[in-house]
Amino acid sequence: MAYTSSQIVQAVPTGILGGGETTSFTPSFTQFTLGNGTVDYATYIRLQNLIVVQLKVTLGSTSSFAGSSSFTCPVTPAETSQFAIGVIRFNDATGEEYLGVANMSAGNIQMRPLNAGVTYLQFTTTSSTIPFTWATGDSFTLTASYRVA
């Protein structure tokens, strides 16, 4: 049976890793406008020096991507640049799903779709048409982890 990262984090007893309660946060986005979309959840849990972030956003008719999208970390990271700190699923309301990677850049969590149109997968940048043409009901879901001081 496969478990989601949310189920795994919730199953870890608080005393073992020094974890605490799941905490909600309000992400501040760059190159993405939420508009009338919704942040379905934006939570994190701290397990000693590790932060595990989960985010789901559903776009509305006035939501838009303008370029290399990122959002603020809920807790200041120990390192401001790290690659592949998490996984993103970009969901087209038509049922198609696309994979991406979360990177830490300048202390923010950057959302990077993967380009499969090359010999080896490579990071690309979100835009109004990447990884697909965004519309009402589309969403993205992210799980990422990083170290704090």
Order of alpha helices (4+ residues) and beta strands (2+ residues): alpha-alpha-beta-beta-beta-beta-beta-beta-beta-beta-beta-beta
